[in-house]
Amino acid sequence: MRVLAILTGLVALAYASPVELEARQDKPDPGTVYVEKVSWAGTGCPPDSAVADIAEQGTVVSLGFSKYVAGTGTGMTAADSRKNCDVRITLHYPQGWTWTVASTDLRGYARIPQGCSARLGAVYYFSGQSTEYSSMIPFNGPVDNNYRVTSMVPTESLIWSRCGVTGPLFNINSQAIVTCTKDALLGVDTQDTRFEMKLHLEWQKC
């Protein structure tokens, strides 16, 4: 089963400048943009349960999880029905540019019986900024299959880093929530954030 969610919404950019912006196709030299570091914390990614791989010359961050499973039913507690993982990424990029992440991929397995539901979502924000974008993607039973979710933030809702600020932490706080009185689970195996110039980043000149 393949789930493709195109997220909609509107986020006000309180820090936006009234000056005219350069064309979107103008981008910094790709060789000057790369991930410096990545960290994570949460009930879905406790210590020693997640691994990260920074690939493609520092422009792709892939995480693998071994304990990111929300579930209900046999052997589960109330706390098990909701899991999260806050992934924090520091990106190196040239002065004079502002950037944002436009998409992220989540893959895993869902087993949701008839009459039950689950949600997989994330909150996107820069540390130190009040503006954020959130989404929740529904899984309505019966579901018993692998899934891949690609969440895409529409252009009008993109959350930009502040101009003149170097290396702010970008947070992707994902959540898996199961609502059911039977045996059900929603597991997250991988989370990929891609920093590719054409597909996954949007740029503006400050």
C-alpha positions in Angstrom: 0.0 0.0 0.0 1.4 3.4 -1.0 0.2 6.5 0.8 1.0 9.8 -0.8 0.0 12.9 1.2 0.1 16.4 -0.2 -0.2 18.7 2.7 -2.0 22.0 2.5 -2.1 25.0 4.8 -0.8 28.5 5.2 1.9 29.7 7.6 2.6 33.4 8.0 6.2 34.4 7.7 6.5 37.0 10.5 10.1 37.6 9.7 9.7 38.2 6.0 11.3 41.2 4.5 9.4 43.7 2.3 12.3 43.9 -0.2 11.9 42.2 -3.6 13.2 38.7 -3.7 15.3 37.3 -6.5 13.9 34.6 -8.7 13.5 31.1 -7.1 15.7 29.5 -9.7 18.7 31.4 -8.3 20.5 29.1 -5.9 23.8 29.0 -4.1 26.6 26.8 -5.3 25.6 23.2 -4.4 29.1 22.5 -3.3 28.7 25.0 -0.4 25.6 23.3 1.0 25.9 20.2 3.2 24.6 18.7 6.5 27.0 19.4 9.4 25.3 17.2 12.0 22.1 15.4 13.0 20.7 14.3 16.4 17.5 12.9 17.7 15.5 12.2 20.8 12.0 10.9 21.6 10.0 7.9 22.7 10.2 6.4 19.2 14.0 6.7 19.0 15.5 6.1 22.5 19.3 5.8 22.8 20.9 3.0 20.8 17.7 2.4 18.7 18.4 4.7 15.7 21.2 5.1 13.2 21.8 8.0 10.8 23.6 8.0 7.4 24.6 11.3 5.8 25.1 10.5 2.1 25.4 12.1 -1.4 28.1 14.6 -0.3 26.2 15.6 2.8 22.9 16.5 1.1 20.8 13.4 2.2 20.1 12.3 5.8 18.6 8.8 6.2 17.6 7.5 9.6 16.8 3.9 10.5 14.7 3.0 13.6 14.4 -0.3 15.5 11.9 0.7 18.2 9.7 3.3 16.5 6.4 1.5 16.9 3.1 2.8 18.2 0.6 0.1 19.2 -2.4 -1.0 21.2 -3.8 -4.2 22.5 -1.9 -7.2 23.9 1.1 -6.3 25.9 0.8 -2.6 25.2 0.3 0.3 27.6 -1.5 3.6 27.1 1.9 5.3 26.4 2.6 2.8 23.6 -0.2 4.2 21.5 1.8 7.3 20.8 5.4 7.6 19.8 7.6 10.4 18.5 11.0 11.2 17.3 12.4 14.8 17.1 15.2 14.8 14.5 17.4 17.9 14.5 19.5 18.9 11.5 22.2 21.5 11.2 22.8 22.6 7.6 25.9 24.5 6.4 25.1 27.1 3.7 26.5 30.4 2.5 25.8 33.8 4.1 23.2 35.8 2.4 20.7 33.0 1.8 17.6 31.6 3.5 16.4 28.1 3.0 13.7 25.5 4.0 12.9 21.8 3.7 10.0 21.1 1.3 9.6 17.4 1.8 10.4 14.3 3.9 9.8 10.6 3.4 8.6 8.1 6.0 8.5 4.3 5.5 7.2 1.5 7.6 4.5 -1.0 8.3 0.9 -0.6 9.4 -1.5 -3.1 10.8 -4.8 -1.4 11.6 -7.9 -3.5 12.0 -11.4 -2.6 10.9 -13.0 0.1 13.0 -9.6 1.5 14.2 -7.4 4.3 12.9 -3.9 5.7 13.1 -2.1 8.9 12.3 1.4 9.6 11.1 2.5 13.2 11.2 5.2 15.7 11.8 5.9 19.3 13.0 8.5 21.2 11.0 10.2 24.3 12.6 13.5 26.1 13.1 14.8 26.2 16.7 14.2 29.7 18.2 11.4 30.5 15.8 7.7 30.5 16.7 6.5 29.7 13.1 5.9 26.0 12.4 4.0 23.7 10.0 2.3 20.6 11.2 0.5 17.7 9.5 -1.2 14.4 10.3 -1.7 11.7 7.7 -4.6 9.2 8.4 -4.6 5.4 8.2 -8.1 4.0 8.4 -8.6 0.3 9.0 -8.5 -2.2 7.7 -4.8 -1.8 6.7 -2.2 -4.5 6.7 0.8 -3.6 4.5 4.0 -1.6 4.1 3.6 2.1 3.5 5.6 5.0 2.2 4.5 8.6 3.0 5.9 11.6 1.2 4.9 14.8 2.9 5.2 17.9 0.8 4.8 21.4 2.2 3.2 23.7 -0.4 5.1 26.7 -1.5 2.9 29.2 0.3 3.4 27.4 3.6 7.2 27.0 3.5 9.0 27.9 6.8 12.2 29.9 6.1 15.3 30.2 8.1 16.0 33.7 9.3 18.2 35.8 7.0 21.7 36.4 8.4 21.5 33.4 10.8 24.1 30.7 10.2 23.3 27.0 11.0 19.9 27.1 12.7 18.6 23.7 13.9 15.8 22.4 11.6 13.5 20.1 13.6 11.3 17.4 12.1 9.3 16.1 15.1 7.4 13.1 13.7 4.6 11.3 15.6 2.9 7.9 15.2 -0.5 7.6 17.0 -2.8 4.6 17.1 -6.5 4.8 18.2 -7.8 1.3 18.8 -9.0 -1.1 21.5 -7.7 -4.1 19.5 -4.3 -5.3 18.5 -2.9 -2.6 16.2 0.4 -1.1 15.3 2.0 1.6 13.2 5.8 1.2 12.8 8.3 3.6 11.3 11.4 2.0 9.8 13.1 4.9 8.0 12.9 8.7 7.7 14.7 10.4 4.8 15.3 14.1 4.5 16.8 15.1 1.2 18.7 18.4 0.7 18.6 18.4 -3.1 18.7 21.7 -4.9 15.9 21.0 -7.3 13.5 18.7 -5.4 13.7 19.2 -1.7 15.0 22.7 -0.9 13.6 26.1 -1.7 15.9 29.2 -1.6 15.5 32.9 -1.4 18.1 35.7 -1.5 18.1 37.6 1.8 
